[in-house]
């Protein structure tokens, strides 16, 4: 009998295989090719039987990705982010949230009906809504202004085709769109970018929210300010200040908005959160922010711009975020990390950032 579940010695494997094939046949073939046959079987059986139990950040062997967004659909994960090429967005696929396979372009701005946006394709996010996949993303328009657009596809791998580009145009730059569905009502969180948003002589990135139409193609009501830089760790004395990369979740009737602060190419880029009793606010920041920050002793620089997803069996929450590929040269690129996210009472916590082996996401 062939034993699949245990990697034994070649001698033990020989005994198992001889019983399976018949002693006479084994004796005839052993001299010429039996040993090679047994070695091949041993490698195959052992590789199949060893179950991976840990992962170590960074994951996925993806060296150039920022602003990662992980979509879990049925039993598969899809990953999108700011990455080469400069004319669209790639997509990666995984079954375990750790090992990712490059699946090519999900959105190509050169495709028919996608000829909007000329550069700076940033921060794509994809949701499954009303039997379709919708991608919201930011790009630079021909007038030099960053704007938010929305595209759709029948498949999470794409191709995504623009359905409203730009989604709105208020004359100054907006980035980092995030769609949050609550009780069948869609909301758009988005960022008024500091490049053109000047308050009291300082360039400030602020997060706003508006209700969306049910078809996701228009905004309702007036913009509501969610949060802006107002905590010491967010560099309040600097000329440029950021609150960006919004991601919302809900637990026990409390709404949590995760966000990133500081410059993305700074080691101090990190993650904080605010809470509210309604998606429209008012929002109050957690006083002990940030909950994810640099740890240069581990080589972790600039951890931020996150999304949240569940483990394969949905028993665990994971934060998906980027960090700098090289702590000594933050502009060299960003890479992918995952860590466990959990609640301690009503407080949102992250076990990380980590660089030591961690248990694989629960199956």
C-alpha positions in Angstrom: 0.0 0.0 0.0 1.3 3.5 -0.9 1.4 5.8 2.2 0.6 9.4 1.2 0.5 10.9 4.7 3.9 10.1 6.0 7.4 10.8 4.5 9.3 7.7 5.5 12.8 6.5 4.4 13.4 5.2 0.9 13.7 1.7 2.4 10.3 2.0 3.9 8.9 3.4 0.7 10.4 0.5 -1.2 8.5 -1.9 1.1 5.3 -0.1 0.5 5.7 0.1 -3.3 6.8 -3.5 -3.6 3.6 -4.5 -1.9 1.6 -2.4 -4.3 3.4 -3.5 -7.6 4.3 -7.1 -6.7 7.6 -8.5 -5.5 8.6 -10.1 -8.8 8.2 -6.9 -10.8 10.1 -4.9 -8.2 13.0 -7.4 -8.4 13.2 -7.2 -12.2 13.2 -3.4 -12.3 15.1 -2.5 -9.1 18.6 -3.0 -10.6 18.0 -0.6 -13.6 15.5 2.0 -12.5 13.9 1.0 -9.3 16.0 3.4 -7.1 15.3 6.4 -9.4 11.6 5.4 -9.4 11.6 5.3 -5.6 13.3 8.6 -5.2 10.8 10.3 -7.5 7.9 8.8 -5.6 9.5 9.9 -2.3 9.9 13.5 -3.5 6.3 13.6 -4.8 4.8 12.0 -1.7 6.8 14.1 0.7 6.0 17.4 -1.0 2.3 16.5 -1.0 2.2 15.5 2.6 4.1 18.4 4.2 1.5 21.0 5.2 2.7 24.6 5.5 2.1 25.8 9.1 3.6 29.3 9.1 4.2 32.4 7.0 6.7 35.3 7.4 6.2 38.9 6.2 6.6 40.2 3.6 4.4 37.7 1.7 3.7 36.9 -1.9 7.1 37.7 -3.3 5.6 40.9 -4.7 8.3 43.6 -4.6 6.5 46.5 -6.0 3.0 47.0 -4.7 1.4 49.8 -2.6 -2.0 50.4 -1.2 -3.0 46.7 -1.3 -6.6 45.7 -1.4 -7.6 42.1 -0.9 -11.0 40.9 -2.1 -12.2 37.5 -0.8 -14.8 36.1 -3.2 -16.1 32.5 -2.5 -12.9 30.5 -1.7 -10.4 32.7 -3.5 -8.6 36.0 -2.8 -7.9 38.7 -5.3 -5.3 41.3 -4.7 -5.1 44.8 -6.3 -2.8 47.7 -5.6 -0.7 50.6 -6.9 1.9 48.8 -9.0 3.5 48.8 -12.5 2.5 49.2 -15.2 1.8 52.9 -15.2 -1.4 52.5 -17.4 -3.5 50.3 -15.2 -3.7 47.7 -12.4 -2.5 44.2 -12.0 -4.3 41.5 -10.1 -3.0 38.5 -8.1 -4.8 35.4 -7.0 -4.4 33.3 -3.8 -6.2 30.5 -1.9 -4.5 31.1 1.4 -3.8 34.9 1.6 0.0 34.2 1.7 1.0 32.7 -1.7 0.0 34.9 -4.6 0.1 34.3 -8.4 0.3 37.1 -10.9 -2.8 37.0 -13.1 -1.9 39.9 -15.3 -3.8 43.1 -15.9 -7.2 43.6 -14.4 -7.6 47.1 -15.7 -5.9 48.5 -18.8 -6.4 52.2 -19.6 -5.5 51.6 -23.2 -8.5 49.4 -23.7 -11.6 50.5 -25.6 -13.9 52.7 -23.3 -11.0 53.0 -20.8 -9.3 56.0 -22.5 -9.6 58.2 -19.5 -6.8 59.0 -17.1 -3.2 59.6 -18.3 -1.0 58.8 -15.3 -0.8 58.1 -11.6 -3.1 55.1 -11.4 -3.5 54.7 -7.7 -5.2 52.7 -5.0 -7.7 50.4 -6.8 -10.3 48.6 -4.6 -12.8 46.0 -5.8 -16.2 45.1 -4.3 -18.8 42.5 -5.4 -22.1 44.3 -5.6 -25.4 43.3 -7.3 -23.8 40.4 -9.1 -20.9 42.5 -10.6 -17.4 43.4 -9.6 -16.8 47.2 -9.3 -13.4 48.8 -9.2 -12.9 52.3 -7.8 -9.6 53.9 -8.4 -7.7 57.2 -8.7 -5.9 58.6 -11.8 -4.5 61.8 -13.1 -6.7 63.5 -15.7 -5.4 65.5 -18.7 -5.9 68.7 -16.7 -3.3 67.4 -14.2 -6.0 66.9 -11.5 -6.3 63.6 -9.6 -9.9 62.2 -9.9 -11.8 59.1 -8.8 -13.3 56.7 -11.4 -15.3 53.5 -11.2 -15.1 50.5 -13.6 -17.0 47.2 -13.7 -16.4 43.6 -14.7 -18.1 40.2 -14.6 -15.0 38.6 -13.3 -12.7 39.7 -10.4 -9.7 39.1 -12.8 -11.1 41.6 -15.2 -11.1 43.1 -17.7 -12.6 46.1 -15.9 -14.2 48.7 -18.1 -15.0 52.2 -17.0 -18.7 52.9 -16.2 -18.2 56.5 -14.8 -14.8 58.3 -15.3 -14.5 60.5 -13.5 -17.1 59.7 -10.9 -17.2 63.4 -10.0 -15.1 66.5 -10.8 -14.9 69.3 -8.2 -12.0 71.0 -9.7 -9.3 69.9 -7.3 -7.6 66.5 -6.6 -9.4 63.7 -4.9 -8.0 60.2 -4.3 -8.4 56.9 -2.4 -12.0 56.1 -3.0 -13.4 53.4 -0.7 -17.0 52.0 -1.1 -18.6 50.7 2.1 -22.0 49.0 2.0 -24.1 49.3 5.1 -27.7 47.9 5.2 -27.7 47.9 1.4 -26.8 51.6 1.4 -23.5 52.4 -0.4 -21.2 55.1 1.0 -18.1 56.6 -0.6 -15.2 57.5 1.6 -12.6 59.5 -0.2 -9.7 61.9 0.3 -9.3 65.6 -0.7 -5.6 65.4 -1.6 -3.1 67.7 0.1 -1.6 68.6 -3.3 -4.2 71.3 -3.8 -6.1 71.4 -0.5 -4.5 74.3 1.4 -5.7 75.2 4.9 -4.1 78.0 6.9 -1.1 77.8 4.6 -0.5 74.1 5.0 -1.2 71.3 2.5 -3.7 69.0 4.2 -5.3 65.7 3.1 -8.8 65.2 4.6 -11.2 62.2 4.5 -14.8 62.8 3.5 -17.9 60.6 3.1 -21.0 60.8 1.0 -23.9 58.4 0.4 -23.9 56.9 -3.1 -26.7 56.1 -5.5 -27.7 52.4 -5.6 -26.1 52.1 -9.0 -22.8 53.6 -7.6 -22.7 56.2 -10.4 -23.4 59.3 -8.4 -23.1 60.9 -5.0 -26.0 62.1 -2.8 -26.1 65.0 -0.4 -23.2 67.1 0.6 -19.7 65.9 1.5 -19.2 65.4 5.2 -15.7 65.8 6.8 -14.8 62.5 8.5 -11.2 63.2 9.8 -8.2 65.3 9.2 -4.7 65.5 10.8 -5.2 66.5 14.5 -3.0 64.0 16.5 0.6 64.6 17.3 1.9 61.5 15.5 0.4 62.9 12.3 3.1 65.6 12.0 1.0 68.7 12.8 3.9 71.1 12.4 4.8 70.0 8.9 3.9 71.8 5.7 2.3 68.7 4.3 0.0 66.5 6.4 -2.0 63.4 5.5 -5.1 61.4 6.5 -5.7 59.0 3.7 -6.3 55.4 2.6 -9.7 55.0 4.3 -11.1 51.5 5.0 -14.4 51.0 7.0 -15.8 48.0 8.9 -18.6 47.5 11.4 -18.8 45.5 14.6 -21.6 45.5 17.2 -23.1 48.6 15.8 -19.8 50.5 16.0 -18.3 51.8 12.7 -14.5 51.7 12.5 -12.6 53.7 9.9 -9.0 52.8 9.5 -6.7 55.3 7.8 -3.1 56.1 7.2 -1.1 59.2 8.2 2.2 60.8 7.2 4.0 60.7 3.9 3.8 57.3 2.2 7.6 57.4 1.5 8.4 58.2 5.2 9.3 55.5 7.8 6.6 57.2 10.0 3.7 56.2 7.7 1.3 54.3 9.9 -2.3 53.2 10.5 -4.8 54.7 13.0 -8.6 54.5 13.3 -11.6 56.4 14.3 -15.1 55.3 15.4 -18.7 56.4 14.9 -22.3 55.3 15.4 -23.1 56.0 11.7 -21.1 56.0 8.5 -21.8 59.7 8.2 -20.3 60.4 11.6 -19.4 62.2 13.7 -16.1 60.3 13.9 -13.7 60.2 16.9 -10.1 59.1 16.6 -8.7 56.4 18.9 -6.5 58.3 21.4 -3.8 55.7 21.3 -3.2 55.8 17.6 -1.3 54.6 15.6 -2.1 50.9 15.9 0.4 49.9 13.2 3.7 51.8 13.1 7.3 51.4 12.1 9.7 49.1 13.9 13.1 49.7 12.4 14.7 47.1 14.7 12.7 44.6 12.7 13.3 46.4 9.4 9.7 47.5 9.2 9.4 51.0 7.6 6.2 52.8 6.6 3.5 50.2 7.2 0.2 51.5 6.0 -2.7 52.0 3.5 -4.5 48.8 4.5 -7.5 46.7 3.7 -9.1 44.0 5.9 -10.2 40.5 5.0 -11.0 37.2 6.7 -9.1 33.9 6.9 -10.2 31.1 4.5 -12.5 29.7 7.2 -13.6 33.3 8.2 -12.7 32.7 11.8 -9.9 35.4 11.8 -9.5 38.9 10.6 -6.4 40.0 8.8 -5.0 43.5 8.0 -3.4 43.6 4.5 -0.9 46.5 4.2 2.3 47.6 2.5 5.7 48.4 4.0 8.9 49.7 2.4 10.9 47.1 0.6 14.1 48.7 1.9 14.0 50.6 5.2 17.1 52.5 4.3 15.6 53.6 0.9 11.8 54.0 1.3 11.4 55.1 -2.3 12.8 51.9 -3.7 9.4 50.3 -3.5 6.7 48.7 -1.3 5.9 45.2 -0.5 3.0 43.1 0.9 2.3 42.2 4.5 -0.6 40.5 6.4 -1.1 40.4 10.2 -3.9 39.4 12.5 -6.4 42.0 13.4 -8.6 41.5 16.5 -10.9 43.3 18.9 -10.3 43.7 22.6 -13.7 44.8 23.8 -14.5 47.7 21.5 -10.8 48.5 20.8 -9.3 47.5 17.4 -5.9 45.9 17.7 -3.3 44.5 15.4 -0.8 41.8 16.2 2.1 43.3 14.3 3.8 44.4 12.3 5.6 41.1 12.4 8.7 39.7 10.8 8.8 36.4 12.6 7.0 33.2 11.6 3.3 33.4 12.2 0.6 30.7 12.0 -1.0 30.4 8.6 -4.5 31.9 8.2 -7.0 29.4 9.6 -8.6 27.1 7.1 
